[in-house]
Amino acid sequence: MILIDAQGLKASRPNRPLFDDISLTVSDGDRIGVVGLNGCGKSTLLRILSGDYSPDSGVVRYGRGARIGILAQQPVLPKGTVRNAVGEDWRGEAMLDRLGMTGLIDAQTNELSGGQQKRVALAALLVSEWDALILDEPTNHLDLDAIAYLEEWLANYRGGLILVTHDRHVLDRVTTKVLEIDRGHAYLHMPANRNAGSGYAAYLSARIEREEQAATAEQKRKNLARTELAWLRRGAPARTTKPKARIAAATELVNRRPEAAARAGEIGLSLGNQRLGSKGVELHGVGFSWPGAKPGTAAKTDSGTDASALVLNPFDHELEPGDRLGIVGPNGAGKSTLLDLISGRLKPTHGHIDIGSTVKIGYYDQLGRELNVNQRVREAVAGDKGQPSIEDNQLMRQFWFDGDTQYAPISTLSGGERRRLQLLLTLIEQPNVLLLDEPTNDLDLDTLRALEDYLDEWPGIVVVVSHDRIFLDRTVIDVLALDGVGGAAVVRGGVAGWLKQRNSAPTEQMTGAQRGKLISTPSVAASELNQKPKSSKSPSTLRRLFTQAETALTKATAELEKLTLQMATTKNDHVKLAQVGAELAKAQARVKSAEETWLALAAEAESIIS
């Protein structure tokens, strides 16, 4: 059954077009993910499909009697209690519990934060009956357990679904098709058959193929242009006899510019940063309680649950140069509070924090720095300088604020573009300690991948609060797990190690609301951590180097495999074979070097724990 049928949709924003001639049909069982750069019109498309926004042209039709459920990027709740918003029966309360909102059933909707309102709107949607769902960033403001539940729910949903999300795990698990918006055009990707992978995998494969075809076409254009140039330059007398049409075609070939890729695939950041000395950030017996509350009294948390005034029990932790720490835990556990403590926005109520003399902290929080919507992008980047410097202009281009977009008023930017600008303004200050609070919210996939690559090479300290499993897996070495009742524990092995430890907890001892929440017992006993290592390197330094070695080995191995395949498929081109052969030899040397480094570090790590 066809639920939504859109034909010839066109939309624009003041001073710039978004997309043109998008047609899409959503039927029973379709689960369509919408991807594209920030500002390409993803949310606008969903608003058009939901009937909330009129396109410049085109039409949207709905199946007879089709019930369409909508989750806007910034939903508006009815006045009254949360109970009224989600429904009076037990299903509403159970869904709120699943989404980390226990205890807010009787709260007034106008008193909720933006993130809480989004979760309430999502809960109300999921407990109702719909033939099709339109969801804009449904995983924002959810913790890992809530995301896992939503992912499972959507995977089993049998109606029509179209969603915008930047959670790659959800895209891979949930979608059967992916609609890509690229420079105003729409491309629909789907696997060849049911067993050929997800819609997200099909999108990635098609994108690689399209980029390769573009590169091939550009090479052919260059070759033709060279031929035509040589022809034109044979001399003025000969040119007089040449057909005007061919001269015009040659000139067009020479002057033509290839259609630029939507993005270069990497930010390619070359940001400088303040040198970080041997001392980073040291937490000594740091704990926090909300001021004005007595022990044992209720304190307001993000989830609305009754909790002690205590947020964090006193604990110790040192952040050394090169550390990559992820902070995880349920909503309301104190993750953002801990970042506020490290940044100095809050003062600990127990213990103290020592900051190295060379430390310069950059804080990219959930709200982002306040932007003057009356300014243009380049004015915000220039700041007090008046005009952007050469470095500023380079950074804007690297963050894909190029051409006319540099002059765009901030008021015309999409939510994702504003987040990208806020990230740029944080990094442009050249910090050496970077605090990231939910950095994946509203950023497009290209920016996320580029940020991951940038952090991989960044020499400073990174502390990340995120519920994006792939982002955490690619960016952090250790995990600081908060249990929601004041406990904090370092778990080795990154997010994979944390998930393994958490999943080993005896679930029969937990309540339904507690299942899936992390345990507070460290994976390494404190006595073991205090032992002097046999290696000359500190444990944190060794973990960082080991992770970097694994990344280098993975990249080198992938390049070797690519060249080996290229060698096997290159025929009858001896020049090309020689070139690939030389590159293959270099790749083999890189793999060998990476393996030796990895083995040496593994031996050092073994000496510490033996």
C-alpha positions as CSV (number, residue, x, y, z in Angstrom):
1,M,0.0,0.0,0.0
2,I,1.3,3.4,-1.0
3,L,1.3,5.7,2.1
4,I,3.1,8.8,0.8
5,D,3.7,9.8,-2.8
6,A,5.7,12.9,-3.5
7,Q,6.3,14.2,-7.1
8,G,8.6,17.0,-8.4
9,L,9.3,18.6,-5.1
10,K,11.4,21.8,-5.2
11,A,12.4,24.0,-2.2
12,S,14.7,26.9,-1.5
13,R,15.8,29.0,1.4
14,P,16.4,32.8,1.2
15,N,19.3,33.5,-1.1
16,R,19.9,29.8,-2.1
17,P,18.2,26.8,-3.6
18,L,17.9,23.5,-1.6
19,F,16.7,20.8,-4.0
20,D,14.8,20.4,-7.2
21,D,12.6,17.7,-8.7
22,I,12.7,15.2,-5.8
23,S,10.2,12.4,-6.2
24,L,9.7,9.7,-3.5
25,T,7.2,7.0,-2.7
26,V,6.8,5.5,0.8
27,S,5.0,2.2,1.0
28,D,4.3,-0.4,3.7
29,G,7.6,-1.9,4.9
30,D,9.8,0.9,3.4
31,R,12.4,2.2,5.9
32,I,14.1,5.1,4.2
33,G,17.0,7.0,5.7
34,V,17.6,10.6,4.4
35,V,21.3,11.7,4.3
36,G,23.2,14.7,2.9
37,L,25.2,17.6,3.9
38,N,24.1,20.1,6.6
39,G,21.9,22.6,4.9
40,C,21.0,20.5,1.9
41,G,17.3,20.4,2.9
42,K,16.8,17.1,4.7
43,S,14.6,18.6,7.5
44,T,12.8,20.8,4.9
45,L,12.0,17.7,2.9
46,L,10.5,16.0,6.0
47,R,8.4,19.0,6.8
48,I,7.1,19.0,3.2
49,L,6.2,15.3,3.4
50,S,4.5,15.9,6.7
51,G,2.4,18.7,5.3
52,D,4.0,21.3,7.6
53,Y,5.7,23.2,4.8
54,S,4.7,24.1,1.3
55,P,7.2,23.4,-1.5
56,D,8.0,25.9,-4.2
57,S,6.6,23.4,-6.6
58,G,5.5,19.8,-6.6
59,V,2.8,17.8,-4.8
60,V,2.5,15.3,-1.9
61,R,-0.4,12.8,-1.8
62,Y,-1.3,10.4,1.0
63,G,-2.8,7.0,0.9
64,R,-6.5,6.8,1.7
65,G,-7.0,6.9,5.4
66,A,-3.2,6.7,6.0
67,R,-2.2,7.7,9.6
68,I,1.1,9.7,9.5
69,G,3.1,10.1,12.7
70,I,5.6,13.0,12.8
71,L,8.6,13.8,15.0
72,A,9.9,17.3,14.2
73,Q,13.5,18.4,14.8
74,Q,12.1,20.7,17.4
75,P,8.7,19.4,18.4
76,V,6.0,21.5,20.1
77,L,4.1,19.8,22.9
78,P,0.6,20.6,24.0
79,K,0.2,22.5,27.3
80,G,-0.4,20.3,30.4
81,T,1.4,17.4,31.9
82,V,3.6,14.8,30.3
83,R,1.0,12.2,31.1
84,N,-1.5,14.1,29.0
85,A,1.0,14.4,26.1
86,V,1.9,10.6,26.0
87,G,-1.4,9.1,27.0
88,E,-3.1,8.2,30.2
89,D,-2.5,4.4,30.2
90,W,0.5,2.4,31.4
91,R,2.1,2.3,27.9
92,G,3.0,6.0,28.0
93,E,4.7,5.6,31.4
94,A,6.5,2.4,30.2
95,M,7.8,4.2,27.1
96,L,9.0,7.2,29.1
97,D,11.0,4.7,31.2
98,R,12.5,3.1,28.1
99,L,13.6,6.6,26.9
100,G,15.2,7.6,30.1
101,M,12.4,9.8,31.4
102,T,11.3,8.0,34.5
103,G,9.7,10.3,37.1
104,L,8.5,13.0,34.7
105,I,5.1,11.7,34.0
106,D,3.4,14.5,36.1
107,A,5.8,17.3,35.0
108,Q,4.5,20.3,33.0
109,T,5.5,20.2,29.4
110,N,6.4,23.9,29.4
111,E,9.0,23.3,32.1
112,L,11.0,20.6,30.2
113,S,14.3,21.2,28.5
114,G,14.5,20.9,24.7
115,G,16.0,17.4,25.0
116,Q,13.3,16.3,27.4
117,Q,10.5,17.7,25.1
118,K,12.0,15.7,22.2
119,R,11.9,12.5,24.2
120,V,8.3,13.1,25.4
121,A,7.3,13.7,21.8
122,L,9.0,10.5,20.7
123,A,7.4,8.5,23.5
124,A,3.9,9.8,22.5
125,L,4.6,8.8,18.9
126,L,5.7,5.3,19.7
127,V,2.7,4.4,21.9
128,S,0.2,5.4,19.1
129,E,-0.8,3.5,16.0
130,W,0.6,4.9,12.7
131,D,0.7,3.6,9.2
132,A,3.8,5.7,8.5
133,L,6.4,7.6,10.6
134,I,8.4,10.7,9.7
135,L,11.3,11.1,12.2
136,D,13.8,14.0,12.2
137,E,16.9,13.1,14.3
138,P,15.0,10.7,16.7
139,T,18.2,9.6,18.5
140,N,19.3,13.1,19.6
141,H,19.2,13.4,23.4
142,L,18.8,9.7,24.0
143,D,21.3,7.6,26.0
144,L,22.8,4.4,24.6
145,D,20.2,2.2,26.1
146,A,17.3,4.3,24.8
147,I,19.0,4.3,21.3
148,A,19.3,0.6,21.4
149,Y,15.7,0.2,22.3
150,L,14.6,2.6,19.5
151,E,16.8,0.9,17.0
152,E,15.2,-2.5,17.8
153,W,11.7,-0.9,17.7
154,L,12.2,0.6,14.3
155,A,13.9,-2.5,12.9
156,N,10.7,-4.4,13.8
157,Y,8.3,-1.7,12.6
158,R,6.2,-2.9,9.6
159,G,4.7,0.4,8.5
160,G,6.4,3.0,6.3
161,L,9.3,4.9,7.8
162,I,11.3,7.9,6.6
163,L,13.9,9.3,9.0
164,V,16.8,11.8,9.1
165,T,19.6,10.6,11.4
166,H,23.3,10.9,11.6
167,D,23.6,7.7,13.8
168,R,25.4,5.3,11.4
169,H,24.6,2.3,13.5
170,V,20.9,3.1,13.3
171,L,21.1,3.7,9.5
172,D,22.9,0.4,9.0
173,R,20.5,-1.6,11.2
174,V,17.2,0.0,10.3
175,T,17.1,1.3,6.8
176,T,16.2,-0.7,3.6
177,K,16.8,2.4,1.4
178,V,18.7,5.6,1.6
179,L,17.7,8.8,-0.1
180,E,20.8,11.0,-0.6
181,I,20.5,14.7,-1.3
182,D,23.6,16.0,-3.1
183,R,23.7,19.5,-4.6
184,G,20.0,19.7,-5.2
185,H,19.7,16.2,-6.7
186,A,18.3,13.1,-5.1
187,Y,19.7,9.6,-5.4
188,L,17.8,6.6,-4.0
189,H,20.0,3.7,-2.9
190,M,18.9,0.2,-2.0
191,P,20.6,-3.2,-1.9
192,A,20.4,-5.5,-4.9
193,N,18.4,-8.0,-2.8
194,R,17.3,-8.5,0.8
195,N,20.6,-10.3,1.7
196,A,22.9,-7.8,0.1
197,G,23.1,-5.5,3.1
198,S,21.3,-2.4,4.4
199,G,20.3,0.8,2.6
200,Y,23.2,2.5,4.3
201,A,25.7,0.0,2.9
202,A,24.1,0.5,-0.6
203,Y,24.5,4.3,-0.2
204,L,28.2,4.0,0.7
205,S,28.9,1.7,-2.2
206,A,27.0,3.9,-4.7
207,R,28.7,7.0,-3.4
208,I,32.2,5.5,-3.9
209,E,31.2,4.3,-7.4
210,R,29.9,7.8,-8.3
211,E,33.0,9.5,-7.1
212,E,35.2,7.0,-9.1
213,Q,33.1,7.7,-12.2
214,A,33.5,11.4,-11.7
215,A,37.3,11.0,-11.4
216,T,37.4,8.9,-14.6
217,A,35.3,11.4,-16.5
218,E,37.5,14.3,-15.3
219,Q,40.6,12.4,-16.5
220,K,39.0,11.8,-19.9
221,R,38.1,15.5,-20.1
222,K,41.7,16.5,-19.3
223,N,43.0,14.1,-22.0
224,L,40.6,15.5,-24.6
225,A,41.5,19.0,-23.6
226,R,45.2,18.4,-24.1
227,T,44.5,17.0,-27.6
228,E,42.4,19.9,-28.5
229,L,44.9,22.4,-27.2
230,A,47.6,20.8,-29.3
231,W,45.3,21.1,-32.3
232,L,44.5,24.7,-31.7
233,R,48.2,25.6,-31.2
234,R,49.3,24.3,-34.6
235,G,49.3,27.8,-35.9
236,A,47.1,30.7,-36.9
237,P,47.1,29.9,-40.7
238,A,45.9,26.4,-40.1
239,R,43.3,27.6,-37.7
240,T,41.5,29.7,-40.3
241,T,40.4,26.5,-42.0
242,K,39.2,24.8,-38.9
243,P,35.4,24.6,-38.4
244,K,34.1,27.2,-36.0
245,A,32.0,24.6,-34.2
246,R,35.1,22.5,-33.4
247,I,37.0,25.6,-32.1
248,A,34.0,26.4,-29.9
249,A,33.9,22.8,-28.6
250,A,37.6,22.8,-27.9
251,T,37.4,26.1,-26.1
252,E,34.5,24.8,-24.0
253,L,36.5,21.6,-23.1
254,V,39.5,23.6,-22.0
255,N,37.5,26.1,-20.0
256,R,35.1,23.6,-18.5
257,R,35.4,22.9,-14.8
258,P,34.4,19.5,-13.4
259,E,31.4,19.4,-11.1
260,A,33.0,19.6,-7.7
261,A,32.4,16.8,-5.3
262,A,29.9,17.7,-2.6
263,R,32.9,17.5,-0.2
264,A,36.4,16.4,-0.4
265,G,35.9,13.6,2.1
266,E,38.3,15.0,4.6
267,I,38.4,18.3,6.5
268,G,42.2,18.2,6.0
269,L,42.6,20.4,9.1
270,S,46.0,21.8,9.8
271,L,45.1,23.6,12.9
272,G,47.8,24.6,15.2
273,N,47.4,24.1,18.9
274,Q,49.1,25.3,22.1
275,R,51.9,23.0,23.2
276,L,50.7,20.8,26.1
277,G,53.3,20.2,28.8
278,S,53.7,17.0,30.8
279,K,50.8,18.0,33.2
280,G,47.3,17.9,31.9
281,V,44.2,17.8,34.1
282,E,44.2,16.0,37.5
283,L,41.1,15.2,39.4
284,H,41.8,14.6,43.1
285,G,38.9,13.3,45.1
286,V,36.5,15.2,42.9
287,G,32.8,14.9,43.8
288,F,29.8,17.1,43.2
289,S,26.5,17.7,44.9
290,W,23.9,20.2,43.9
291,P,24.1,23.2,46.1
292,G,21.3,24.0,48.4
293,A,20.2,20.4,48.8
294,K,20.8,18.3,51.9
295,P,22.1,14.7,51.6
296,G,19.2,12.4,51.1
297,T,16.9,15.0,49.6
298,A,15.6,15.0,46.1
299,A,17.6,16.7,43.4
300,K,16.5,17.4,39.9
301,T,18.1,15.2,37.3
302,D,17.7,15.0,33.5
303,S,15.6,11.9,33.8
304,G,13.3,13.4,36.5
305,T,14.0,10.5,38.9
306,D,14.3,11.0,42.6
307,A,18.0,11.0,43.4
308,S,20.3,12.1,46.2
309,A,21.7,15.6,46.0
310,L,24.9,13.7,45.3
311,V,25.8,13.6,41.6
312,L,29.3,12.2,41.7
313,N,31.1,10.4,44.5
314,P,34.6,11.6,45.1
315,F,37.0,9.9,42.6
316,D,40.5,10.4,41.2
317,H,41.6,10.5,37.6
318,E,44.5,12.0,35.6
319,L,44.2,13.2,32.0
320,E,47.6,13.1,30.3
321,P,48.7,14.3,26.9
322,G,47.3,12.1,24.2
323,D,44.5,10.7,26.4
324,R,41.2,9.9,24.7
325,L,38.5,9.5,27.3
326,G,34.8,8.7,26.6
327,I,32.2,9.4,29.3
328,V,29.1,7.2,29.2
329,G,26.1,6.6,31.4
330,P,22.4,7.0,31.5
331,N,20.7,10.4,31.1
332,G,21.0,12.4,34.3
333,A,24.1,10.5,35.5
334,G,26.3,13.7,35.5
335,K,28.2,13.4,32.2
336,S,27.8,17.1,31.2
337,T,28.2,18.1,34.9
338,L,31.7,16.4,34.8
339,L,32.6,18.4,31.7
340,D,31.5,21.6,33.4
341,L,33.7,20.7,36.4
342,I,36.8,20.1,34.1
343,S,36.1,23.3,32.2
344,G,35.7,25.4,35.4
345,R,32.0,26.3,34.7
346,L,31.2,24.5,38.0
347,K,33.3,24.1,41.1
348,P,33.5,20.7,42.8
349,T,31.9,20.3,46.2
350,H,34.5,17.7,47.1
351,G,38.2,17.6,46.2
352,H,40.0,19.8,43.7
353,I,41.1,19.9,40.1
354,D,44.7,20.7,39.1
355,I,45.1,22.2,35.7
356,G,48.5,22.3,34.0
357,S,50.0,25.7,33.3
358,T,50.1,25.1,29.6
359,V,46.5,23.8,29.4
360,K,44.1,25.6,27.1
361,I,40.6,24.2,27.2
362,G,38.2,24.2,24.3
363,Y,34.6,23.3,25.2
364,Y,32.0,22.3,22.5
365,D,28.9,21.8,24.6
366,Q,25.4,20.6,23.6
367,L,24.1,24.1,23.2
368,G,27.1,25.5,21.5
369,R,28.3,29.0,21.9
370,E,25.8,31.7,21.3
371,L,25.7,33.0,17.8
372,N,24.7,36.4,16.7
373,V,22.1,35.6,14.0
374,N,22.5,39.1,12.5
375,Q,26.1,38.4,11.7
376,R,27.4,36.7,8.6
377,V,29.5,33.6,8.8
378,R,32.8,35.3,8.0
379,E,32.0,38.1,10.6
380,A,31.6,35.5,13.3
381,V,34.8,33.8,12.4
382,A,36.8,37.0,12.2
383,G,35.6,38.1,15.7
384,D,37.4,41.2,17.0
385,K,39.9,41.1,14.1
386,G,37.3,42.7,11.9
387,Q,38.3,40.7,8.8
388,P,39.1,37.0,8.6
389,S,42.8,36.2,8.3
390,I,44.3,33.9,5.6
391,E,44.2,31.1,8.2
392,D,40.5,31.9,9.0
393,N,39.6,31.8,5.3
394,Q,41.4,28.4,4.9
395,L,39.5,27.0,7.9
396,M,36.2,28.2,6.6
397,R,36.8,26.4,3.3
398,Q,38.0,23.3,5.2
399,F,34.7,23.4,7.2
400,W,32.8,23.8,3.9
401,F,31.9,27.4,4.4
402,D,33.2,28.5,1.0
403,G,32.0,30.9,-1.7
404,D,28.7,32.5,-1.0
405,T,28.2,30.6,2.2
406,Q,30.9,32.7,3.9
407,Y,28.6,35.7,3.4
408,A,25.4,33.9,4.4
409,P,23.6,35.5,7.4
410,I,23.7,33.0,10.3
411,S,19.9,33.4,10.6
412,T,19.7,31.5,7.2
413,L,21.8,28.5,8.3
414,S,20.3,25.2,9.1
415,G,20.6,23.7,12.6
416,G,23.4,21.4,11.4
417,E,25.3,24.3,9.7
418,R,25.1,26.3,12.9
419,R,26.6,23.3,14.9
420,R,29.4,23.0,12.3
421,L,30.1,26.7,12.7
422,Q,30.1,26.4,16.5
423,L,32.6,23.5,16.2
424,L,34.8,25.7,13.9
425,L,34.7,28.5,16.4
426,T,35.8,26.1,19.2
427,L,38.7,24.7,17.2
428,I,39.9,28.0,15.8
429,E,40.9,29.0,19.3
430,Q,43.6,26.3,19.1
431,P,43.0,24.5,22.4
432,N,45.1,21.5,23.6
433,V,42.4,20.0,25.8
434,L,39.1,19.5,23.9
435,L,35.8,18.8,25.7
436,L,33.1,17.5,23.4
437,D,29.5,17.2,24.7
438,E,27.4,15.2,22.2
439,P,29.4,16.4,19.2
440,T,27.5,14.1,16.8
441,N,24.1,15.8,17.3
442,D,23.0,17.5,14.1
443,L,26.4,17.1,12.3
444,D,26.2,15.4,8.9
445,L,28.0,12.2,8.1
446,D,30.9,13.8,6.2
447,T,31.6,16.1,9.1
448,L,31.5,13.3,11.6
449,R,34.0,11.2,9.6
450,A,36.3,14.2,9.1
451,L,36.2,15.0,12.8
452,E,37.1,11.4,13.6
453,D,40.1,11.6,11.3
454,Y,41.1,14.9,12.8
455,L,40.9,13.7,16.4
456,D,42.9,10.6,15.4
457,E,45.9,12.8,14.6
458,W,45.4,15.5,17.2
459,P,48.1,15.5,19.9
460,G,46.1,17.0,22.8
461,I,43.7,15.6,25.3
462,V,40.1,14.7,24.2
463,V,37.2,14.1,26.6
464,V,34.0,13.0,24.8
465,V,30.4,12.6,26.0
466,S,28.5,10.8,23.3
467,H,25.8,8.2,22.7
468,D,27.1,7.5,19.1
469,R,28.6,4.1,19.3
470,I,30.6,4.4,16.1
471,F,32.0,7.8,17.0
472,L,33.1,6.6,20.5
473,D,34.6,3.4,19.0
474,R,36.7,5.5,16.6
475,T,37.8,8.3,19.0
476,V,38.3,7.1,22.6
477,I,40.8,4.7,24.2
478,D,39.3,4.5,27.7
479,V,35.8,4.9,29.0
480,L,34.7,6.6,32.3
481,A,31.4,4.9,33.2
482,L,28.9,6.8,35.4
483,D,26.2,4.6,36.9
484,G,23.6,7.3,37.7
485,V,23.9,7.0,41.5
486,G,27.3,8.7,42.0
487,G,29.6,5.9,40.9
488,A,32.4,6.5,38.4
489,A,34.8,3.8,37.1
490,V,37.4,3.7,34.3
491,V,36.9,0.8,31.9
492,R,39.8,-0.2,29.7
493,G,39.4,-1.1,26.0
494,G,37.2,1.8,24.9
495,V,33.5,1.5,24.2
496,A,33.8,-2.2,23.2
497,G,35.4,-3.0,26.5
498,W,32.7,-1.1,28.4
499,L,29.9,-2.8,26.5
500,K,31.4,-6.3,27.2
501,Q,31.7,-5.5,30.9
502,R,28.3,-4.1,31.1
503,N,26.7,-7.0,29.3
504,S,28.3,-9.4,31.7
505,A,26.4,-7.9,34.6
506,P,23.8,-10.3,36.2
507,T,20.6,-8.8,34.8
508,E,18.4,-10.9,37.1
509,Q,19.6,-8.6,39.9
510,M,18.3,-5.5,38.1
511,T,15.0,-3.9,37.8
512,G,13.5,-3.2,34.4
513,A,14.7,0.4,34.5
514,Q,18.2,-0.6,35.5
515,R,18.8,-3.3,32.9
516,G,21.4,-2.3,30.5
517,K,22.8,0.4,32.7
518,L,26.5,0.1,33.4
519,I,28.2,-1.4,36.4
520,S,30.4,0.7,38.6
521,T,33.2,-1.8,39.3
522,P,36.4,-1.0,37.5
523,S,37.8,-3.6,35.2
524,V,41.2,-3.3,36.9
525,A,41.6,-3.2,40.7
526,A,42.9,0.0,42.2
527,S,45.8,-1.9,43.7
528,E,46.8,-3.1,40.2
529,L,46.6,0.4,38.8
530,N,48.9,1.8,41.5
531,Q,51.6,-0.8,40.8
532,K,54.7,0.6,39.0
533,P,54.7,-0.6,35.4
534,K,57.7,-2.5,34.1
535,S,57.5,-0.5,30.8
536,S,59.2,2.9,30.6
537,K,55.9,4.4,29.3
538,S,52.9,5.2,31.5
539,P,49.8,3.0,31.0
540,S,47.8,5.8,29.4
541,T,50.6,6.7,27.0
542,L,51.0,3.0,26.1
543,R,47.3,2.6,25.5
544,R,47.3,5.6,23.2
545,L,50.3,4.4,21.2
546,F,48.9,0.9,21.0
547,T,45.6,2.3,19.6
548,Q,47.4,4.5,17.1
549,A,49.5,1.4,16.0
550,E,46.4,-0.6,15.5
551,T,44.9,2.2,13.4
552,A,48.1,2.5,11.3
553,L,48.2,-1.3,10.8
554,T,44.5,-1.4,9.7
555,K,45.0,1.5,7.2
556,A,48.3,0.0,5.8
557,T,46.7,-3.4,5.4
558,A,43.6,-1.9,3.6
559,E,45.9,0.0,1.2
560,L,47.9,-3.2,0.6
561,E,44.7,-5.1,-0.3
562,K,43.6,-2.3,-2.6
563,L,46.9,-2.2,-4.5
564,T,47.0,-6.0,-4.7
565,L,43.5,-6.0,-6.3
566,Q,44.6,-3.2,-8.6
567,M,47.6,-5.2,-9.6
568,A,45.5,-8.2,-10.5
569,T,43.0,-6.2,-12.6
570,T,45.6,-4.2,-14.5
571,K,46.3,-5.8,-17.8
572,N,48.4,-5.0,-20.9
573,D,49.5,-1.6,-19.4
574,H,53.1,-2.1,-18.5
575,V,53.6,1.5,-17.4
576,K,50.7,1.2,-15.1
577,L,51.8,-2.2,-13.8
578,A,55.2,-0.8,-13.0
579,Q,53.7,2.1,-11.2
580,V,51.3,0.0,-9.1
581,G,54.2,-2.5,-8.4
582,A,56.3,0.3,-6.9
583,E,53.4,1.5,-4.8
584,L,52.7,-2.1,-3.8
585,A,56.3,-2.6,-2.5
586,K,56.0,0.6,-0.4
587,A,52.7,-0.6,1.0
588,Q,54.2,-3.9,2.0
589,A,57.0,-2.1,3.8
590,R,54.5,0.1,5.6
591,V,52.5,-3.0,6.7
592,K,55.8,-4.7,8.0
593,S,56.8,-1.5,9.9
594,A,53.3,-1.2,11.4
595,E,53.3,-4.9,12.5
596,E,56.7,-4.5,14.1
597,T,55.5,-1.4,16.0
598,W,52.3,-3.2,17.1
599,L,54.3,-6.2,18.3
600,A,56.7,-4.1,20.3
601,L,53.9,-2.2,22.0
602,A,52.1,-5.5,22.7
603,A,55.2,-6.8,24.4
604,E,55.4,-3.7,26.6
605,A,51.8,-3.9,27.5
606,E,52.3,-7.6,28.5
607,S,55.2,-6.6,30.7
608,I,52.8,-4.2,32.6
609,I,50.2,-6.8,33.4
610,S,52.5,-9.8,33.9
